[in-house]
């Protein structure tokens, strides 16, 4: 009887301080990683994660908007035209990178999706690293792994500016882009 009263608290203590083998939240935020993206035209991009920052190699001195989406999602479909409008308005100062979470879409299907919903000329990545990048971004902004889509995250020179969960008015995103650009 005395043995049971001693072993149960010891086991509880061991489990409490052992954890689950995952990195702590602080360690995950400090980690670094590199993701390779490829747009539907075959051009490659590198996204570097350092702590909570995500830097797109082509995004120096620009605002980068990562749009995590799926083609079957009605709010994602509705945002396509807005993203195209914003890309047209800000031109070289803005890079919109669509990150599909679907694994089975061809480049031509993604191009057709953007054309169907009048998305203009922003980039869509169709690469295996999409899933890893989406999870890493979601973790650093605190929305968890079961995040809602569309999920749009705005960065300036790799530093987090803001994010949007679900359908968001174009005017709100426009205002935040303008502020990030100092306009």
Phi, psi and omega in degrees: 000318179296326180296317180297319181291339179270319186287321182298312176297325179294317178295317178299318179297316181297314179295323181298319184265351180281320184079193184250013180085358178274160174292147176292163179304319181293318179295321180296324181288332183274344186297161176239153178199162177229136181237138178252126178246155176223125181282175184292348176265359177094002179281136181265147178225151176242133174246124180252128177258125173227107185065240179261004182265141177233116184247122174274130185304329180271003189258018181297130181062022179234164171269134178242129177245111174272124179248106180268120191211174170222147184291336181277352187274116181304315177296328177293320178296319182293330183281343186304312180296321179297318179296319177298318178299316181294319179297319179295317183296316187263348175050234184295342181279351185227135170240118173259124179241105175287132180240098180287139177266001179274139183263348189248023181261134176277163177301319181293326176294320179291322176296317179296322177300311181296319179293318181301321183259019173056053186271003177066221191233054172262165186277145172231126179268139180225076187218155180301328180291350180306312182299314181296317179295316179301316179295320180295317179296313181302320180295317184288334179265358171082023179264359177081177183276344177257049187287153177284152173240151356292148173238116180246133182231128185256130178231148172234120185052038178084349182266137181302134175251302180193174174216164182227130178252125180078190182299133182224137179296140179304322182298325179292314179295318179303312180301317181291323176295313179301315178298318180296329179274356179078027181258000000 
